[in-house]
Amino acid sequence: MAAGFRVSPNYVGPVKLCVFDWAGTVVDSGVFAPVLTFQKLFEDEGVPITSDEVRAPMGVHKRIHIQKICDTPAVTQRWLEKKGQAPTSDDAERIYSKSLSATLDVLPNNSHLIRGAVETINLLRSKYSIKIGSSTGYTKEIMAALRPQAAKGGYAPDCYVTSDQVPNARPSPAMIFKNMIELDVWAPQSVIKVDDTTGGIKAGLYGGMWTVGIAKTGNYVAMTEPAMDSCDPDELEAKIAKARRILRDSGAHYVIDTINDLPGVVEKINERLAMGLGPAC
């Protein structure tokens, strides 16, 4: 071993913090608020976009998200046909400047808590003494509207971090690190990042945390809970299986259907931590 270098100590202890995404993970099954917002913004430009075009970059900062939509070849072509030139960075910035009011318009009807989420969060706190963090691509202004709505339903994280509070949002782990600082949790091995997008999973991996992907209620199945209730079971299972593959391929340590499956994963991770095994093992 080179002089002056030491092996980092293995963390031996339980999970101390879970950092949750919002839409698709705890609220808004199917992640419809961002989709409807972006579709309205591009419709106002005279360039309609599909749900799939919106969902492909889901999980990154909203300004980057808009730019990635603009850079999608099919969207660029429709923009060119409508306006006579390809979308520019200034166009993306203009659309982003309108995203706050557009999001606030759709938020009330598209931010319902996912079934059982509150009970699961309460169990994590009471049984495992886990702190509850949150990270989101939403801005502080949007979260100011969402927080009281979620709290009224029984969900109030110990920390709120938005994409405009850090230099880079997902896939950077900066929002997770800010949660850790605010909640005085300093061992990445004691943290679980829970997210329904590949960007969120990558953020946890870059930060050295455990990562858990949410398949059924997330972006890649793209269905509300009532819609899933009435969906053909085989069709629904095929959608969930595809979502599981996407999240596993992104490197998620565990993939579950909904937040309500998380306590069982916490048990497994705690067993591994007790043996001195971390996320990289």
C-alpha positions in Angstrom: 0.0 0.0 0.0 1.3 3.5 -0.9 2.5 5.5 2.1 0.0 8.0 3.4 -3.1 6.0 2.2 -5.5 4.2 4.5 -8.3 1.7 3.8 -11.7 3.3 4.6 -13.4 1.7 7.6 -16.4 -0.5 7.0 -19.6 0.8 8.4 -21.2 -1.6 10.8 -24.7 -0.5 11.8 -28.2 -0.2 10.6 -29.8 1.9 7.9 -30.1 5.4 9.2 -31.6 7.4 6.3 -33.9 6.8 3.3 -33.9 9.5 0.7 -37.1 9.3 -1.4 -38.0 10.8 -4.8 -41.5 12.3 -5.0 -43.5 11.6 -8.1 -43.8 7.9 -8.9 -42.2 6.9 -5.6 -44.3 8.4 -2.8 -46.9 10.5 -4.7 -48.4 10.7 -8.2 -48.4 7.1 -9.3 -47.4 7.0 -13.0 -45.6 10.4 -12.7 -48.3 12.5 -14.5 -47.7 16.0 -13.2 -44.3 16.5 -15.0 -45.6 14.8 -18.2 -48.8 16.9 -18.4 -46.8 20.0 -17.6 -44.3 19.5 -20.4 -46.9 18.4 -22.9 -48.8 21.7 -22.2 -45.7 23.8 -22.6 -44.7 22.3 -25.9 -48.4 22.4 -27.1 -48.3 26.1 -26.5 -45.2 26.3 -28.8 -47.3 24.6 -31.5 -45.1 21.5 -31.2 -47.1 18.7 -29.5 -45.0 15.9 -27.8 -45.9 12.4 -26.7 -45.8 11.0 -23.3 -42.9 8.7 -24.2 -40.9 11.7 -25.4 -41.4 13.4 -22.1 -40.7 10.3 -20.0 -37.4 9.3 -21.7 -35.2 11.8 -19.8 -37.3 11.7 -16.6 -35.3 12.2 -13.4 -32.9 15.0 -14.4 -33.2 18.7 -13.6 -36.3 20.2 -15.3 -34.2 22.7 -17.4 -32.0 19.8 -18.7 -35.1 17.7 -19.2 -36.6 20.4 -21.5 -33.4 20.6 -23.4 -33.3 16.8 -23.8 -36.8 16.8 -25.2 -35.9 19.5 -27.6 -32.9 17.5 -28.7 -35.0 14.4 -29.4 -34.8 13.9 -33.2 -38.5 13.6 -33.7 -39.3 16.7 -31.6 -36.5 18.6 -33.4 -38.0 17.7 -36.7 -41.5 18.8 -35.8 -40.1 22.0 -34.3 -38.2 22.7 -37.6 -41.3 22.0 -39.7 -43.4 24.4 -37.5 -40.9 27.2 -36.9 -38.4 26.9 -39.8 -35.4 26.3 -37.6 -34.3 23.8 -34.9 -35.0 24.6 -31.2 -32.2 26.6 -29.6 -30.9 26.8 -26.0 -32.9 30.1 -25.8 -36.1 28.3 -26.7 -35.5 25.7 -24.0 -34.8 28.5 -21.5 -38.0 30.3 -22.5 -40.0 27.1 -22.0 -38.4 26.4 -18.7 -39.3 29.9 -17.5 -42.9 29.0 -17.9 -42.7 25.6 -16.3 -43.4 26.9 -12.7 -46.9 28.2 -13.4 -47.7 25.2 -15.7 -46.6 22.7 -13.0 -48.6 24.5 -10.3 -51.7 24.2 -12.5 -51.5 20.4 -12.7 -50.1 19.7 -9.3 -53.4 19.6 -7.2 -54.9 16.8 -9.3 -51.8 14.8 -9.9 -50.0 14.5 -6.5 -52.1 12.0 -4.6 -50.1 9.9 -2.1 -49.5 6.3 -3.3 -51.6 3.8 -1.3 -49.9 2.7 1.9 -47.0 5.2 1.6 -47.8 7.0 4.8 -48.1 3.7 6.8 -44.8 2.5 5.3 -43.0 5.8 6.2 -44.4 5.6 9.7 -43.1 2.0 10.0 -39.6 2.9 8.9 -39.5 5.6 11.5 -41.0 3.6 14.4 -39.5 0.2 13.8 -36.2 1.0 12.3 -35.5 4.6 13.6 -34.9 5.7 10.0 -34.8 9.4 9.1 -36.8 10.3 6.0 -35.2 12.5 3.4 -36.5 13.7 0.1 -35.0 14.8 -3.2 -36.9 16.0 -6.3 -36.5 17.6 -9.7 -39.1 20.1 -8.7 -38.0 23.6 -7.6 -38.4 25.2 -4.2 -41.5 27.1 -5.4 -43.2 23.9 -6.6 -42.3 22.1 -3.4 -43.8 25.0 -1.4 -47.1 24.1 -3.0 -46.6 20.3 -2.7 -45.4 20.1 0.9 -48.6 21.2 2.6 -50.7 19.0 0.3 -48.6 16.0 1.2 -48.5 16.9 4.9 -52.3 17.1 4.9 -52.3 13.5 3.7 -49.8 12.4 6.4 -46.5 12.6 4.6 -43.8 15.0 6.0 -40.2 14.1 5.4 -37.5 15.3 7.8 -35.7 17.1 5.0 -36.7 18.6 1.6 -34.1 19.1 -1.1 -35.0 20.5 -4.5 -33.0 20.5 -7.7 -32.4 24.3 -7.6 -30.6 24.0 -4.2 -27.6 22.1 -5.5 -25.1 22.8 -8.4 -26.2 19.6 -10.2 -29.3 17.5 -9.7 -29.6 13.8 -10.7 -27.6 11.9 -11.7 -25.3 13.8 -9.4 -25.6 12.6 -5.7 -25.6 16.3 -4.5 -29.3 16.2 -3.4 -28.6 13.1 -1.4 -25.5 14.5 0.2 -27.4 17.7 1.2 -30.0 15.5 2.9 -27.2 13.7 4.8 -25.7 17.0 5.9 -29.0 18.4 7.1 -29.9 15.2 8.9 -26.4 14.5 10.3 -26.0 11.2 8.6 -22.4 10.9 7.5 -21.8 7.2 6.3 -23.1 6.7 2.7 -23.4 3.0 3.5 -26.1 3.8 6.0 -28.3 5.5 3.3 -30.8 4.1 0.9 -31.8 6.1 -2.2 -35.3 5.2 -3.3 -36.3 6.3 -6.8 -38.4 5.3 -9.8 -36.0 6.6 -12.5 -32.5 5.6 -13.7 -31.2 9.0 -12.9 -32.1 8.6 -9.3 -30.6 5.2 -9.1 -27.4 6.5 -10.7 -27.2 9.3 -8.2 -27.3 6.8 -5.3 -24.6 4.7 -7.0 -22.4 7.7 -7.6 -22.7 8.6 -3.9 -21.9 5.1 -2.6 -25.4 4.4 -1.2 -27.7 1.5 -1.4 -30.3 2.0 -4.2 -33.8 0.7 -4.5 -35.8 1.1 -7.7 -39.6 1.5 -7.7 -41.2 -0.3 -10.7 -44.9 -0.5 -10.5 -45.9 3.1 -9.5 -43.1 4.8 -11.4 -42.3 6.5 -14.6 -41.8 3.4 -16.7 -45.2 1.8 -16.1 -46.8 5.2 -16.3 -50.2 4.3 -14.8 -52.4 5.7 -12.0 -53.4 3.2 -9.3 -57.1 3.2 -10.5 -55.9 2.5 -14.0 -53.8 -0.4 -12.8 -56.8 -1.8 -10.8 -58.8 -2.1 -14.1 -55.9 -3.1 -16.3 -55.6 -6.6 -17.8 -53.3 -8.5 -15.3 -51.1 -9.9 -18.0 -50.7 -6.5 -19.7 -49.9 -4.9 -16.4 -47.4 -7.5 -15.4 -45.6 -7.1 -18.8 -45.3 -3.3 -18.1 -44.0 -3.9 -14.6 -41.5 -6.5 -15.8 -40.1 -4.0 -18.3 -39.8 -1.4 -15.6 -38.0 -3.8 -13.4 -35.5 -4.6 -16.2 -34.8 -0.9 -16.8 -34.1 -0.2 -13.1 -32.0 -3.4 -12.7 -30.0 -2.5 -15.8 -29.3 1.0 -14.3 -27.6 -0.8 -11.4 -30.2 -0.8 -8.7 -29.3 -3.0 -5.8 -32.9 -3.9 -5.3 -36.1 -3.4 -7.4 -39.5 -3.5 -5.7 -43.0 -2.8 -7.0 -44.0 -0.1 -4.6 -42.8 1.8 -1.5 -44.7 -0.7 0.6 -42.2 -3.4 -0.2 -39.3 -1.3 1.2 -39.3 -2.6 4.9 -38.4 -6.1 3.7 -35.4 -4.6 1.8 -34.3 -2.7 4.8 -34.2 -6.0 6.7 -32.0 -7.5 4.0 -29.7 -4.4 3.9 -29.4 -4.4 7.7 -28.3 -8.0 7.6 -25.6 -7.2 5.1 -24.4 -4.2 7.1 -24.2 -6.3 10.2 -21.7 -8.5 8.4 -19.7 -5.5 7.3 -20.9 -5.6 3.7 -21.6 -2.3 2.0 -23.3 -1.3 -1.3 -20.1 -2.1 -3.3 -19.9 -5.7 -2.1 
